[in-house]
Amino acid sequence: MDLKAQVVEILNTIIGEDISDQMDDDFFENGLLDSMATVELLLDLESKFNIQAPVSEFNRDEWNTPNKVVAKVESLIG
């Protein structure tokens, strides 16, 4: 499974629905993620990909769509 599919799988689990056809939709504006779900997302991504994504450095505009989450994870992996 590639990185994008793994990230989408994590998002699907946290959000509780399949978001694979909503890769550019803002899940904060759509009410799909709240602050607690965001923390869960960051922790799951850190665990799965062995990256550091501190909540204190979280910028919602960089993480607000599935495609942006994938891009951010890719950049943190290096």
C-alpha positions in Angstrom: 0.0 0.0 0.0 1.5 3.4 -1.0 1.7 6.4 1.3 -1.4 8.1 -0.1 -3.5 5.0 0.5 -2.2 4.6 4.0 -3.0 8.3 4.9 -6.5 7.9 3.4 -7.0 4.8 5.4 -6.1 6.6 8.6 -8.4 9.5 7.7 -11.3 7.2 6.8 -10.9 5.5 10.2 -10.9 8.8 12.1 -13.6 10.5 10.1 -15.8 7.4 9.9 -16.4 7.6 6.2 -14.6 7.1 2.9 -13.1 10.4 1.9 -11.1 9.1 -1.1 -13.3 11.0 -3.5 -12.9 14.2 -1.5 -9.2 14.7 -1.7 -9.3 18.5 -2.1 -12.3 19.1 0.3 -11.6 21.0 3.5 -12.6 18.7 6.3 -12.5 21.4 8.9 -15.0 23.6 7.0 -17.1 20.5 6.3 -17.2 19.5 10.0 -15.4 16.2 9.4 -12.5 16.9 11.8 -12.6 18.7 15.2 -9.7 19.5 17.5 -9.7 16.1 19.2 -9.8 14.2 15.9 -6.9 16.4 14.7 -4.8 15.3 17.6 -5.7 11.7 16.9 -4.8 12.2 13.3 -1.4 13.6 14.2 -0.7 10.9 16.7 -1.7 8.2 14.2 0.5 9.7 11.4 3.5 10.0 13.8 3.1 6.4 14.8 2.5 5.0 11.3 5.2 6.9 9.5 7.7 7.6 12.3 7.5 11.3 11.8 7.3 14.3 14.2 4.2 16.5 13.8 3.9 18.5 17.0 0.4 19.9 17.8 2.2 23.1 18.9 3.4 23.6 15.3 0.2 22.6 13.6 -1.1 25.0 11.0 -4.6 24.1 10.0 -4.2 25.6 6.5 -1.4 23.1 5.8 -3.5 20.1 6.9 -7.1 20.9 5.8 -7.5 18.5 2.9 -6.5 14.9 2.4 -4.1 15.9 -0.4 -2.4 18.4 1.9 -2.1 15.8 4.6 -0.4 13.4 2.2 1.9 16.2 1.0 2.8 17.2 4.6 3.5 13.6 5.6 5.7 13.2 2.5 7.7 16.4 3.4 8.1 15.2 7.0 9.4 11.8 5.9 12.0 13.8 3.9 
